[in-house]
Amino acid sequence: MSVLNTKLTHIALLLQEPWTNPYDWLPPTHPNWHRYAPRLTPTNRNERTRACIYINRSIPTHQILYLPDNNNLLSWVTINNIHPAVPKITLLALYNTPPNSMASHSFRPGSTTCREETHPLSS
């Protein structure tokens, strides 16, 4: 991912549709970024991560709180003590289905996965 190789001037990168490895369906790791991907063990292409967050490694992991209810369409974290003027910041990466997409996603609160469903008109 070329965006991960950019200058480390950002605290975080929030990505939609990150590249995923076809063997484990996870976004890549990188030596300069902490990866926060919602699904730890996707088993197929439909469960792959659609939204993820990379946090600059200059932020210690003890300052990053991985929040509950993450899934393959939603990832969110809170970073504490970034700067005295900003004691806490919450980042939310949410997959936004393209408007011309024939696929829809269904999510039930408390669930750890989202189902991808094909629109009936696309068959």
C-alpha positions in Angstrom: 0.0 0.0 0.0 1.7 3.2 -1.2 -0.3 5.4 1.2 1.4 3.6 4.1 4.8 4.6 2.7 4.0 8.3 2.8 5.7 10.7 5.2 4.8 10.2 8.8 3.1 13.6 9.2 -0.3 12.2 10.1 -1.6 10.7 13.3 -4.0 8.3 11.6 -5.1 7.0 8.2 -8.8 5.8 7.9 -9.2 3.6 4.8 -12.2 2.4 3.0 -11.8 -0.8 0.8 -8.1 -1.3 1.8 -6.2 -3.9 -0.2 -6.5 -7.3 1.5 -4.2 -10.3 1.2 -6.0 -13.0 -0.8 -4.8 -15.7 1.7 -6.0 -14.3 5.0 -8.2 -11.5 3.7 -6.5 -9.0 6.1 -5.1 -5.5 5.2 -1.3 -5.3 5.3 0.7 -4.6 8.4 3.4 -1.9 8.2 6.4 -1.1 10.4 5.4 2.6 10.7 1.7 2.0 11.5 -0.4 0.1 14.0 -3.2 -1.6 12.1 -6.7 -1.7 13.6 -8.7 -4.0 11.3 -12.2 -5.0 12.5 -12.1 -8.7 11.6 -9.3 -10.7 13.0 -10.1 -13.9 11.2 -12.1 -13.4 8.0 -12.6 -16.7 6.2 -13.6 -15.5 2.8 -13.8 -12.5 0.5 -17.2 -11.4 1.7 -15.9 -11.1 5.3 -12.9 -9.1 4.3 -12.3 -5.7 6.0 -14.0 -2.8 4.2 -12.9 -0.1 6.6 -9.8 0.0 8.8 -7.6 2.5 10.7 -3.9 2.8 10.8 -2.4 4.7 13.7 1.1 6.2 13.5 3.5 4.2 15.6 4.7 7.4 17.3 1.5 7.0 19.4 2.2 4.3 22.0 -0.3 1.4 22.0 -1.3 2.0 25.6 -2.9 5.3 24.5 -5.0 3.5 21.9 -8.3 1.9 22.9 -9.9 -0.5 20.4 -13.6 0.1 20.9 -16.3 -2.7 21.0 -18.6 -3.8 18.2 -16.1 -3.6 15.4 -16.9 -5.6 12.3 -15.9 -5.8 8.7 -17.7 -2.5 7.9 -16.9 -0.5 11.0 -13.7 0.1 12.9 -13.3 2.6 15.7 -10.7 3.5 18.2 -10.1 6.2 20.8 -6.6 7.7 21.2 -5.9 9.3 24.6 -3.4 12.0 25.5 -2.3 13.0 22.0 -1.8 16.6 23.0 -2.6 18.7 26.1 -5.2 20.6 24.1 -6.7 17.3 22.8 -7.1 14.9 25.7 -9.0 12.3 23.7 -10.0 11.7 20.1 -12.3 9.0 18.7 -11.8 7.9 15.1 -14.5 6.0 13.2 -13.9 4.3 9.9 -17.2 3.3 8.4 -17.7 1.6 5.0 -19.9 3.6 2.7 -21.4 1.4 -0.1 -21.0 3.1 -3.5 -24.4 4.6 -4.7 -24.3 2.6 -7.9 -23.5 -0.7 -6.1 -26.0 -3.5 -6.5 -24.8 -5.1 -3.2 -26.3 -4.2 0.1 -25.1 -5.0 3.6 -27.1 -6.0 6.6 -25.8 -5.5 10.1 -27.4 -6.4 13.4 -26.2 -4.5 16.5 -24.1 -6.7 18.7 -23.1 -8.9 15.7 -19.5 -9.2 14.7 -20.1 -9.7 11.0 -22.1 -8.1 8.2 -23.7 -10.0 5.4 -23.3 -9.0 1.9 -26.5 -9.5 -0.1 -27.0 -9.2 -3.8 -29.8 -6.9 -4.9 -32.7 -9.0 -6.5 -32.5 -7.0 -9.7 -28.9 -7.9 -10.3 -29.6 -11.6 -10.8 
